[in-house]
Amino acid sequence: MELRTMRCIILLVITSALAGCASQPAADSTRQLHVATPEHYNVWVFDMMLERTGEPVRAQSVGNVGCCWKGESGAGGQEITLAHYPEQLWVHWFSFAEQAFYSRMIHLPAGLNRSGGTNELQSMTLGLAPGGTIVLWHPGHDGDPNEIARLQAQEISGDPVDFRQRTQRYNRQHADHVERYGLQLERW
């Protein structure tokens, strides 16, 4: 290989690597947004749109969420890594237990992106519960959750037939629990 060609390839590789590093947020400045449901109350999140002034709207794919409202290390569920929390987000989901569709625009409180010190919020959970209940919280210093907001989504039209196969799988795993305990709407 010609020396000039080799230098061009090396320069291209180095430039690409540096450009990739520059577009990534610093590891200590990232935020985690978890999407969670109570155990046995799975949902399918169609769309999540994250909006922040001066930035393009971010469409976030989430899909099936079926766990981790609670856990040994706090909430889990689907994890989204962000440079900053959005100012508002829109979420649209289908509840397998209820065979219902929900949607809500959520305006997040100012100050979630403070940096440094003990008030820095690194992790936040968006909990989607039966009845369209939305609970937004973050882990406290003592490990207990600190609720940021409790909201009600609007039930919207949709055709549960679109989820026939997924609902059959869901029912094989969770129908006994839902039948025995119900939706427990007041619990969330």
C-alpha positions as YAML, in Angstrom:
chain: A
units: angstrom
residues:
- id: 1
  name: MET
  ca: [0.00, 0.00, 0.00]
- id: 2
  name: GLU
  ca: [1.25, 3.42, -0.88]
- id: 3
  name: LEU
  ca: [2.53, 5.56, 2.03]
- id: 4
  name: ARG
  ca: [0.26, 8.47, 1.11]
- id: 5
  name: THR
  ca: [-2.81, 6.18, 1.09]
- id: 6
  name: MET
  ca: [-1.77, 4.72, 4.45]
- id: 7
  name: ARG
  ca: [-1.48, 8.22, 5.98]
- id: 8
  name: CYS
  ca: [-4.94, 9.16, 4.65]
- id: 9
  name: ILE
  ca: [-6.47, 6.03, 6.16]
- id: 10
  name: ILE
  ca: [-4.80, 6.65, 9.53]
- id: 11
  name: LEU
  ca: [-5.89, 10.30, 9.50]
- id: 12
  name: LEU
  ca: [-9.46, 9.26, 8.64]
- id: 13
  name: VAL
  ca: [-9.54, 6.70, 11.49]
- id: 14
  name: ILE
  ca: [-8.18, 9.22, 14.03]
- id: 15
  name: THR
  ca: [-10.60, 11.95, 12.87]
- id: 16
  name: SER
  ca: [-13.56, 9.57, 13.08]
- id: 17
  name: ALA
  ca: [-12.56, 8.43, 16.56]
- id: 18
  name: LEU
  ca: [-12.19, 12.00, 17.81]
- id: 19
  name: ALA
  ca: [-15.51, 13.06, 16.27]
- id: 20
  name: GLY
  ca: [-17.23, 10.13, 17.95]
- id: 21
  name: CYS
  ca: [-15.74, 11.05, 21.31]
- id: 22
  name: ALA
  ca: [-16.73, 14.68, 20.94]
- id: 23
  name: SER
  ca: [-20.38, 13.80, 20.32]
- id: 24
  name: GLN
  ca: [-20.67, 11.60, 23.40]
- id: 25
  name: PRO
  ca: [-21.52, 13.15, 26.77]
- id: 26
  name: ALA
  ca: [-18.89, 12.82, 29.45]
- id: 27
  name: ALA
  ca: [-19.44, 9.69, 31.52]
- id: 28
  name: ASP
  ca: [-19.97, 11.65, 34.74]
- id: 29
  name: SER
  ca: [-22.54, 13.97, 33.13]
- id: 30
  name: THR
  ca: [-24.93, 11.34, 31.80]
- id: 31
  name: ARG
  ca: [-28.42, 10.88, 33.15]
- id: 32
  name: GLN
  ca: [-30.42, 7.65, 33.26]
- id: 33
  name: LEU
  ca: [-34.14, 7.58, 32.61]
- id: 34
  name: HIS
  ca: [-35.72, 4.23, 33.47]
- id: 35
  name: VAL
  ca: [-39.15, 3.22, 32.21]
- id: 36
  name: ALA
  ca: [-40.72, 0.72, 34.61]
- id: 37
  name: THR
  ca: [-43.97, -1.02, 35.45]
- id: 38
  name: PRO
  ca: [-45.12, -2.93, 38.50]
- id: 39
  name: GLU
  ca: [-44.35, -6.64, 38.23]
- id: 40
  name: HIS
  ca: [-47.08, -8.55, 36.34]
- id: 41
  name: TYR
  ca: [-48.48, -5.37, 34.74]
- id: 42
  name: ASN
  ca: [-46.56, -5.25, 31.46]
- id: 43
  name: VAL
  ca: [-47.01, -2.50, 28.89]
- id: 44
  name: TRP
  ca: [-45.87, -1.84, 25.35]
- id: 45
  name: VAL
  ca: [-44.51, 1.70, 24.94]
- id: 46
  name: PHE
  ca: [-45.16, 2.76, 21.34]
- id: 47
  name: ASP
  ca: [-43.65, 6.17, 21.38]
- id: 48
  name: MET
  ca: [-41.69, 8.37, 23.68]
- id: 49
  name: MET
  ca: [-40.71, 11.83, 22.50]
- id: 50
  name: LEU
  ca: [-38.16, 13.79, 24.52]
- id: 51
  name: GLU
  ca: [-38.09, 17.57, 24.04]
- id: 52
  name: ARG
  ca: [-35.57, 20.14, 25.19]
- id: 53
  name: THR
  ca: [-35.32, 23.79, 24.09]
- id: 54
  name: GLY
  ca: [-32.72, 24.31, 21.37]
- id: 55
  name: GLU
  ca: [-32.36, 20.61, 20.58]
- id: 56
  name: PRO
  ca: [-34.07, 18.37, 18.04]
- id: 57
  name: VAL
  ca: [-36.95, 16.29, 19.38]
- id: 58
  name: ARG
  ca: [-35.65, 12.84, 20.28]
- id: 59
  name: ALA
  ca: [-37.89, 9.90, 19.40]
- id: 60
  name: GLN
  ca: [-37.10, 7.08, 21.79]
- id: 61
  name: SER
  ca: [-37.96, 3.47, 21.08]
- id: 62
  name: VAL
  ca: [-38.89, 1.55, 24.22]
- id: 63
  name: GLY
  ca: [-41.15, -1.43, 23.36]
- id: 64
  name: ASN
  ca: [-42.01, -4.04, 26.00]
- id: 65
  name: VAL
  ca: [-41.67, -3.01, 29.64]
- id: 66
  name: GLY
  ca: [-42.52, -5.60, 32.21]
- id: 67
  name: CYS
  ca: [-40.70, -5.04, 35.41]
- id: 68
  name: CYS
  ca: [-38.77, -3.32, 37.96]
- id: 69
  name: TRP
  ca: [-41.00, -0.79, 39.68]
- id: 70
  name: LYS
  ca: [-39.02, -1.98, 42.70]
- id: 71
  name: GLY
  ca: [-35.75, -3.84, 43.02]
- id: 72
  name: GLU
  ca: [-32.75, -4.42, 45.26]
- id: 73
  name: SER
  ca: [-30.95, -1.44, 43.73]
- id: 74
  name: GLY
  ca: [-34.05, 0.65, 43.11]
- id: 75
  name: ALA
  ca: [-36.18, 0.75, 40.00]
- id: 76
  name: GLY
  ca: [-34.97, -0.81, 36.80]
- id: 77
  name: GLY
  ca: [-36.87, -1.44, 33.60]
- id: 78
  name: GLN
  ca: [-35.85, -0.13, 30.20]
- id: 79
  name: GLU
  ca: [-32.95, 2.32, 30.54]
- id: 80
  name: ILE
  ca: [-32.39, 5.40, 28.38]
- id: 81
  name: THR
  ca: [-29.08, 7.28, 28.63]
- id: 82
  name: LEU
  ca: [-29.29, 11.05, 28.17]
- id: 83
  name: ALA
  ca: [-26.89, 13.98, 28.33]
- id: 84
  name: HIS
  ca: [-29.67, 16.02, 30.00]
- id: 85
  name: TYR
  ca: [-33.19, 15.28, 31.12]
- id: 86
  name: PRO
  ca: [-35.81, 16.64, 28.74]
- id: 87
  name: GLU
  ca: [-38.03, 19.59, 29.65]
- id: 88
  name: GLN
  ca: [-41.02, 17.59, 28.54]
- id: 89
  name: LEU
  ca: [-41.74, 14.13, 27.28]
- id: 90
  name: TRP
  ca: [-44.67, 12.47, 25.61]
- id: 91
  name: VAL
  ca: [-45.41, 8.81, 26.20]
- id: 92
  name: HIS
  ca: [-47.96, 6.51, 24.51]
- id: 93
  name: TRP
  ca: [-48.46, 2.93, 25.70]
- id: 94
  name: PHE
  ca: [-50.68, -0.16, 25.69]
- id: 95
  name: SER
  ca: [-51.52, -1.96, 28.95]
- id: 96
  name: PHE
  ca: [-51.72, -5.74, 28.53]
- id: 97
  name: ALA
  ca: [-53.61, -6.29, 31.80]
- id: 98
  name: GLU
  ca: [-56.29, -3.74, 30.92]
- id: 99
  name: GLN
  ca: [-56.27, -4.03, 27.13]
- id: 100
  name: ALA
  ca: [-56.22, -0.21, 27.10]
- id: 101
  name: PHE
  ca: [-54.16, 2.52, 25.43]
- id: 102
  name: TYR
  ca: [-52.85, 5.58, 27.28]
- id: 103
  name: SER
  ca: [-51.06, 8.81, 26.41]
- id: 104
  name: ARG
  ca: [-49.70, 11.83, 28.29]
- id: 105
  name: MET
  ca: [-47.49, 14.89, 27.73]
- id: 106
  name: ILE
  ca: [-45.37, 15.39, 30.85]
- id: 107
  name: HIS
  ca: [-43.80, 18.75, 31.66]
- id: 108
  name: LEU
  ca: [-40.85, 17.99, 33.89]
- id: 109
  name: PRO
  ca: [-39.97, 20.31, 36.78]
- id: 110
  name: ALA
  ca: [-37.17, 22.82, 36.22]
- id: 111
  name: GLY
  ca: [-33.86, 22.05, 37.92]
- id: 112
  name: LEU
  ca: [-33.60, 18.34, 37.14]
- id: 113
  name: ASN
  ca: [-30.31, 18.89, 35.30]
- id: 114
  name: ARG
  ca: [-28.38, 20.59, 38.12]
- id: 115
  name: SER
  ca: [-24.76, 19.50, 38.04]
- id: 116
  name: GLY
  ca: [-22.38, 18.80, 40.87]
- id: 117
  name: GLY
  ca: [-22.85, 18.40, 44.57]
- id: 118
  name: THR
  ca: [-25.26, 16.20, 46.43]
- id: 119
  name: ASN
  ca: [-28.30, 17.55, 44.57]
- id: 120
  name: GLU
  ca: [-27.22, 16.15, 41.20]
- id: 121
  name: LEU
  ca: [-29.91, 13.88, 39.81]
- id: 122
  name: GLN
  ca: [-28.28, 11.01, 37.90]
- id: 123
  name: SER
  ca: [-31.20, 8.59, 37.72]
- id: 124
  name: MET
  ca: [-34.94, 9.02, 37.36]
- id: 125
  name: THR
  ca: [-37.76, 6.52, 36.81]
- id: 126
  name: LEU
  ca: [-40.91, 6.95, 34.77]
- id: 127
  name: GLY
  ca: [-43.34, 4.41, 36.23]
- id: 128
  name: LEU
  ca: [-46.37, 3.37, 34.16]
- id: 129
  name: ALA
  ca: [-49.06, 1.69, 36.28]
- id: 130
  name: PRO
  ca: [-52.54, 0.29, 35.79]
- id: 131
  name: GLY
  ca: [-55.31, 2.82, 35.30]
- id: 132
  name: GLY
  ca: [-52.98, 5.15, 33.41]
- id: 133
  name: THR
  ca: [-51.17, 6.26, 36.56]
- id: 134
  name: ILE
  ca: [-47.74, 7.78, 35.92]
- id: 135
  name: VAL
  ca: [-45.28, 8.20, 38.77]
- id: 136
  name: LEU
  ca: [-41.97, 9.97, 38.24]
- id: 137
  name: TRP
  ca: [-39.35, 9.49, 40.96]
- id: 138
  name: HIS
  ca: [-35.63, 9.38, 41.70]
- id: 139
  name: PRO
  ca: [-33.67, 7.40, 44.28]
- id: 140
  name: GLY
  ca: [-33.02, 9.33, 47.47]
- id: 141
  name: HIS
  ca: [-29.74, 9.38, 49.36]
- id: 142
  name: ASP
  ca: [-31.19, 6.88, 51.83]
- id: 143
  name: GLY
  ca: [-32.23, 4.54, 49.00]
- id: 144
  name: ASP
  ca: [-35.93, 5.35, 49.31]
- id: 145
  name: PRO
  ca: [-37.67, 6.79, 46.25]
- id: 146
  name: ASN
  ca: [-38.38, 10.54, 46.15]
- id: 147
  name: GLU
  ca: [-41.51, 11.25, 44.15]
- id: 148
  name: ILE
  ca: [-41.17, 14.06, 41.63]
- id: 149
  name: ALA
  ca: [-44.66, 13.90, 40.11]
- id: 150
  name: ARG
  ca: [-47.80, 11.78, 40.07]
- id: 151
  name: LEU
  ca: [-49.94, 12.17, 36.95]
- id: 152
  name: GLN
  ca: [-52.91, 10.64, 35.21]
- id: 153
  name: ALA
  ca: [-52.66, 9.66, 31.54]
- id: 154
  name: GLN
  ca: [-55.63, 9.88, 29.26]
- id: 155
  name: GLU
  ca: [-57.11, 6.65, 27.96]
- id: 156
  name: ILE
  ca: [-57.18, 6.87, 24.17]
- id: 157
  name: SER
  ca: [-58.68, 4.79, 21.41]
- id: 158
  name: GLY
  ca: [-56.81, 1.88, 19.92]
- id: 159
  name: ASP
  ca: [-57.46, -1.67, 18.81]
- id: 160
  name: PRO
  ca: [-56.23, -4.36, 21.26]
- id: 161
  name: VAL
  ca: [-56.47, -6.88, 18.40]
- id: 162
  name: ASP
  ca: [-53.16, -5.40, 17.21]
- id: 163
  name: PHE
  ca: [-51.63, -7.01, 20.32]
- id: 164
  name: ARG
  ca: [-53.40, -10.36, 20.13]
- id: 165
  name: GLN
  ca: [-50.25, -12.53, 20.02]
- id: 166
  name: ARG
  ca: [-48.37, -10.50, 22.61]
- id: 167
  name: THR
  ca: [-51.45, -10.52, 24.86]
- id: 168
  name: GLN
  ca: [-51.66, -14.31, 24.59]
- id: 169
  name: ARG
  ca: [-48.01, -14.59, 25.71]
- id: 170
  name: TYR
  ca: [-48.64, -12.06, 28.50]
- id: 171
  name: ASN
  ca: [-51.72, -13.97, 29.70]
- id: 172
  name: ARG
  ca: [-49.82, -17.27, 29.84]
- id: 173
  name: GLN
  ca: [-47.37, -15.67, 32.27]
- id: 174
  name: HIS
  ca: [-49.49, -13.18, 34.24]
- id: 175
  name: ALA
  ca: [-53.26, -13.81, 33.91]
- id: 176
  name: ASP
  ca: [-53.42, -15.83, 37.16]
- id: 177
  name: HIS
  ca: [-51.82, -12.97, 39.12]
- id: 178
  name: VAL
  ca: [-54.08, -10.31, 37.60]
- id: 179
  name: GLU
  ca: [-57.17, -12.47, 38.18]
- id: 180
  name: ARG
  ca: [-56.19, -13.13, 41.78]
- id: 181
  name: TYR
  ca: [-55.11, -9.59, 42.78]
- id: 182
  name: GLY
  ca: [-56.84, -7.37, 40.22]
- id: 183
  name: LEU
  ca: [-55.35, -4.12, 38.94]
- id: 184
  name: GLN
  ca: [-54.74, -2.67, 42.44]
- id: 185
  name: LEU
  ca: [-55.37, 0.85, 41.15]
- id: 186
  name: GLU
  ca: [-54.99, 2.46, 44.58]
- id: 187
  name: ARG
  ca: [-51.61, 0.81, 45.18]
- id: 188
  name: TRP
  ca: [-49.60, 2.86, 42.70]
...
